[in-house]
Amino acid sequence: MLPRERVQAAFEHRPSDKVPVYQAGFSSYAASLVLGREAYTGGGIQQFREARALWDGPAAHAEYLQRCRDDAFEIAEVLDLDLIRPMYWRMPEKPTRRIDEVTYFYGSEAEGNWRVMGFDPSTELYQVVARAQKPEPTLEDLERAESAALPSPDSYRPRPANWPDLVAAVERFGKQRAIPGFGTGLCIPREPIWMEACLQRPDLVARQLDRQVAQVAGNVAAMAEMGLTYLCGGGDFAGPRGPMYSPQVFHELMAPRLQQISRICHAAGCHHGFASDGNLWPVADDLFGSSGVDFFYELDRLAGMDLRRMRTTFPRLTLWGGINSETLHRGTAEQVRVETLTALDVAKELHGMVVGCSNQIVIGTPPRNIEVMLETLRDQR
């Protein structure tokens, strides 16, 4: 079978010649181990690289973009992934000035709207280290921000050219490997004021979510035009002890809008995917049942999202992952081997799975642990 055919078989919950594999993401550190050279992949480090490239000028930025694409594609080919990750983090905002080799200033001091971001090579994080002092937002601030009329879905018509990396991935891999699309995200903002609004002003939260839904139809149309049918969305809202807000809030505010997104995806012949870290069992019936979501791709096993329990409780759901990033980072090589084999065994028995690390393989992960996971996935073939 072709790699893309294995992924299709997983969505149809039927056996394939081999369990399809993917990896949710590689830090630059991890991808560099695989490729044997510095790799332009990862999270914050990619945003820092883009800041540096934008500061250095158009030619440097064009070189950065091409190298990001080349390295993401090379990882897919070197590891023979059935489902690829076509692109990594971006932050296409040119700094106002460079403070030093790892620190950049954004915004305007005169306007009182500025921040300083610094890169830490030991963590590959690019984070705010200083910013203009502003008062904490209030519910009245949210009211003003959400007072405008909702945008018409017809006013937002993105084209495939809006996602050049996806266009390039289709040209490179479309006949061979499965490629995920994007643009179906839905998430209550995680700032404290929005958590307060969930209780005090759910109407403001509803308007915010409706704005997100209003963008989905245009995104889905563009993805479908490219032939991309596995559309990733969702948004982190949980930790090991459960969601940040109550199951009632999820049921009343999130679930109806997830149903809308599912209907939009299904009408276009696409699958609706959702991701979040953490323990999602308190909202599982809504999220994985009535919402119409077709696949879940950020399984946090250490937070209780067990593969077998998920497959048997929600048999129509397709799952991506099964290998925990923390196990890779902190576990022994034998623990990694056992976790990888367990995921493969569940996939072979119950089908409906694409196996790999459910989240980014982080900096500092022991090289041997990465090797063991990759070898075990390869040897099942």
N, C-alpha and C positions, 0 to 999 in steps of 0.2 A: 504494500500500500504506500501511496505517497504520504508525506507528513500531513498535508492538509486533509487527506482522507481519514487519517487516524483521528484527528480532532473532530471532524464531522461525525465519525462513528461514536465518539464520546458524547456528543450532543444528542445523538439518536439512541444512546444508552445500549449500544450493541458492541460485541467484542471486535477487536482489531488484531492485526498480526502482532503488534507490540503496543504496550501502554504508551500513549502520547506523552511527551515531556515538554516542559518549558521552564524558564526561570523568571520570577517576577522582576528581578533587577540585580545589577551588579554595582557595588561601589567601584570607584576607579581602582582601588587597591585590589579587589578580587578579580576584576576583568584584566588587570595588568598581569596577575599571576597566570591567568589562562592564556593570554596572548604573548607573554614574554616580553612585553614592552609597556610603556605608559599608555593607558587606555582612556579615551575621552568618554567615560560613562560615569554614572553616579548621580548624586543629588546636589547638595550645596556646593560641592567642588565644581560642578558644571556651571552653576550660576556665577561663581567666582571667575571661572575661566571666561565666561561670556563678558563679565564686567571688564576684565583685562583686555579682551579682544576688542570690545567696543571702544575702550579708551585708546587703544593703539591704532584704530582707524578702520575704514571699510575693508581693505584688503585682509587685515588680520581677522576681522569678523567673518568674512567669507571663508577664510581658511579654517577657522574654528568650526563653523557650521558643517563644512565638508568632512572634517575629521570626526566630528560627533557621529555623523551618518555612517561613515565608513566603519568606525569601530563598533557601533551597534549592529551593523550588518555582519561584520566579521565574526563577532561572538556567536551569532545565530548559526553561521556556517561551520565554524570550528567545532561547536558542540552539537551540530546536527539537530537543532531544536525543531520540534513539530510546530509549535506556536511561538512566534518570535516577539521580542519587544523592539519596535522600530525606532524609538527615540527616548531620550532621557530629559532631565529637568532643563528648563530654560528660564532666563530672566532678562529679556531684551530691553533693558532700561539702561541707557548710558549714564555713567556717573557724572556728577558735576565737576568733581576733581579727585585726583589721587592723593591720598595722604602718605602712604608708603606702599611697599610692594604687595602687601596683603590687605590693605585697608582703603576703602573708597567712601567718598561723601556723596550723598544724593539729596536733591531738593535745593531749597533756598533758605538761607538764614534770614534774609530780609523779610520774607513772607512768613517766617515762623513755621515752616513746613520742611523739615529736614531729618535725615537719619545718617548714621555712619555704620557701615557694615564691614566686618572683619572676617578673614578666612583663617581657620585653624587646621593646619595640615594633619595634626594627630587624630582629628575626628572627621575630616572632610566636610565640616560644617561652615557655612557662610551665613553669619547671623548679625542682627542689629546689636551693636555694642554701645551706641549712644543715640539719642533722638531728642527732638524738640519736646519740651514739656507741654502737655495738653491736658485739660480737665477730662476726667472719665466721662464717657458718653452717658446720656440719660435716656429714659423712655421717650421724652419729648424730642430728643435728637433723632431717635429712630422714627418717630412719627413724621418729622419733617423730611427725612430721607426717603420714606416710603409713601409720601403723599402724592407723588406724581402718578399719572395713569399708567397702567401696565402696558408695556410695549406690545404691539400687535405681532403675532408670529409671522405674519406676511412681511413685516418690515425687516426681518432678519433672514437673509438669504445667503449664507456662506457658500463658497464653491470649493471643490477639491483643492484648488490652488492655495486655499487658506492653510492647508496642512501639507507643505511640500515634502516633508519626510515620509508621510504616509503614501503620497503619490509615488515617491521613489521606491518605497518598500513594495508596493504593488507591482511596479515595473520589474523589480529584481526578483521577488519571491512569489508573486501572485499565483503562478501555475504550480508551485511546489509546496510552499509552506502556508500555514494559517497566520493571518495578520489581524490583530485586534484593532477596532476603531474606538472612538471616544465621543464625548459630547453629551452624555446622558446623566451627568452628575446631579445629585440632589442632597443638600446638607444644610441643617440649621447651623448658622455661624456659631463658633464655639466660644466667643467672648462672653464674659460674665453677664453683660447687659442683655444678651440674647437669651441666656438661660433664665434671667429674670422675666424677660418678655414672654417666655413660654408659659409662665404662671400668671403674670399680670396683664399682658396684652397679646394673647394668642393671635388676634387679628393682624398684628404687625408681622408676626412670624409667618402667617399664612400668605401675606402679600409678598414677603421676601421669597418664599418658596414658589409662589406663582410666577415671579420674575424668572426664576431658574427654569421652570417648566416651559415658559414662553420661548426659551432659546432652543429647546430640545428638538422641535420639529425640523428646524433648519439644519441643525447638526446631523440629524438622522438622515435627512434627504441627501446631504453631501456624502455621508459615509456610504449610503446605499449606492450612490452613483459611482463610487470607487469600487464597489463590489465587496465592501467590508460589512460583515453581518454579525460579528461578535462585538457588541458595543459596551465598553467599560464605563461605569459610572459610580454612583455611591459617594461616600465621604465618611471619614473617620468620626465616630461619635461614641465610642465605648472604650473601656479599659478592662482589666482582668476581673473586676467586680461587677461589671455590667455597663449599661448605657449611661451617658451624662445626664439624661433626662428620663422622665417616667415612661413606662409602656403606654400610659394613656395619651401622653403628648405624641408619641410615635403613632399610635392608632388614629388619633384625630387629625394630625397635621401632616405627617410624612406618608402614611399608608395610602390615602386617597390620591396623592400626587404621584407616588410610585406606580399606582395603577394606571394613571394617565400616561406616564412615560412608557410603561409596558405596552399599552394599546398603540401608541405612536410607533414603537419599534416593530411590533408584530404586523401592523398594517404595511410597513415597508419591507417585510420579510426578514427582519433582523431579530437578534437575541438581545435581551436586556440584562446586563450584568451589574452587580453591586459589590462593593468592597468596603470593609471597615475592619480595623483591628478590634480585639477585645472579645468579651463574652456577650454574645448577642441572643442567648437563649430567652431572656425576658421578653424579647420582641419577635422571636423566631416565627411564630404563627403568622403574624402580619408580614414580616419581611420576606420569608421564604415560602409562604403559602398564598395568602390572598392578594399579595401585591402583583403577582404575575411575573416577578423577577425570574429569569431563566438560568442564570449562573451566578455563583459566588466565588470570588477569586482572592480572598485574603484570609485564609483559614488560620486562626490563632489557636493551635492545638493546646498550648500551655494555658490559655484562658478558658479551656473547656470545649472548644469547637472541634470535637472528635470526628474524624472522617467517617468511621462506620456509623456512628449515631446520626450524623448528618445525612448520609446516603439512605439509611433505612427510614428515618423520620420524614424526609422530604424526597421521595424517590424520583420525582420528575426533575429535580434540581441537578444541574451539572456543576461539578466542583473543580477548581484549579488549585493546585498546591499540595499540601499534605506534609511538607518538610518545613519545620519551624526555623526561622532565622536565628533565634536564640539558641536552639540546639546546636546549630552549626557554629555559632560564635563561642559558646561556653561549654558545650558537651565534649565528650571523648569521641575518638574516631569510631569506636564500637557503638556508642549511642547514636551517632549519625547513621551508621550502616543499618542498625535496627530500625530507626525511624523511616529511612528511605525504603527498606524492604517491606515494612508494614504498609506504607502508602501504596506501593506497587501491588502487594497482595490484595488489598481492599479493591483497588482498581481492576485487577484481573477477575476478581470474584463478582463484583457488583457493577462494574462498568461505569460509564458516566463521569469519568475523571481524566484530567490532564495533570500529571504529577510533576512537582518541582518545588523549589523553595517558595514559600507563600509571600515572602517579603524580600527586601533587599539583602544581599549577602554583604555584611557590613565590614568596614575596615577593622583589622585586627583578628578576623576569623582565621584560625589556624590553617595554613595551606593544606595540611594533611586532611583536615575535615572536608575541605572543598573537594580535594581529590577523591576521597572515599565516596561522597555523594555522587559525583560525576561518574566515577567508575561503576558504582552500583546501578545507576540509571542506564549506563551504556551496556553493562553486562546482561541486563534483562533482555537485551536485544540479541 
